Amino acid sequence: MRSKIFFVAYIIAFNAIWTLWVLVGYPRLVRIGERTLLYALINLAVRGLLWVLPVFVYLRCLDRVDPCVYLKLKKHWLRGVLVGLAFAALIFLLLLPEHGPPR
């Protein structure tokens, strides 16, 4: 029962924080310029802090499991990185004729 309460609290807190980001933070971020490196870095950092980090903290502190093992990120990680890079290269090559080289 205790774990269900923590999980529901996590879901509520996540939605509240994400809504706050969308309403307050993101409009300010857009002013930087959506095609800038700083925009991309801040966007990735915010998503990592709000989407990924809390999951790892929840699994470590409340479920008391190793998040990397639980999420199956330790075994075959290199294969996953290589497949991800291959798909990224494929997408880049498919979009190159339409959009041209990056500036």
N, C-alpha and C positions, 0 to 999 in steps of 0.2 A: 504493500500500500504506500509506503514511504517513497519508493522509487517512482511510482505513478505520479505522486504529488510533485516531486522534483521535475519529472519530465513535462508535466503540464505547465509548471512554472517556467521552465526553460522555453517552451513553445510560446507562451505569452510574452516573456521578456524579449525573445528574439523578434517576434512580430512587432512589438512596440518600438524596439530600437531600430529595426529596419524601416519602419514607417517614418520614424523621426529622421533617419538619414535621407529618405526619399523626399520628405517635405522640406527639410532645412538644409542638409548638407549638400545634396546633389545639385540643387540649383546654383549654389555658390561654386561648386566644382566646374559646372558647365561654363562659367564665366572665364575660366582659364583658357578654354578652347578645346573642343572635342577631338581635335587632330594633333594634339601636342603629346610629347612623351610624358610630361609632368602629369597630365590628365590620366593617362594610362597607368602610370605608376601609383598615383593616389587611388584610383579606382580599384586596382588590384589589391593594394594594401587594405583598403576598407573592406573589400569582399573577404579577404583572408582573415581579417580581425573579427568580422561579424559572422561569417559563414563557417569557416574552418576551425579557427582556434577554439571557440566555445565547445565544439564537438569533441575535440581532443581533451579539453579540460573536464568536460562532463564524463567522458569515458574513464579518464584517469582518476578523478576525485570521487565521483559518485558510484560508478559501476566497478571501480577498482580493477580495471583491466588495462593491459598495455594497448593503447589506441592503434599503434602500427600493426600489431599482431591481430587485434580484433577486426580492423578494417582490411586486413590481408594486404598490407603495403610492404611487408618485409620480404616476402617470397616472390621471386621473379620480378623485382622492381625494375631491373635493367631492361628486361623485355618490354615492360610497360612504357618506359621512357622512349625506347627505340620505336615502338609502334606509334606513340604520340608524335614523335618527331617526323616519322614517315607520313602520317596523315597531315601534319602541318605543312610539310613540303608539297604534298599532293594538292592541298587546297590552295597554297600559294601559286603553284604552277597553273592550276585551273583558272584562278582569278587574274593572273598576270595579263593574258590577252585582253580581258575586258577593262581592267583598270590601269594597266601600264605598270612600270616599275615604281617602287615606293620612292617618295621624295624625302 
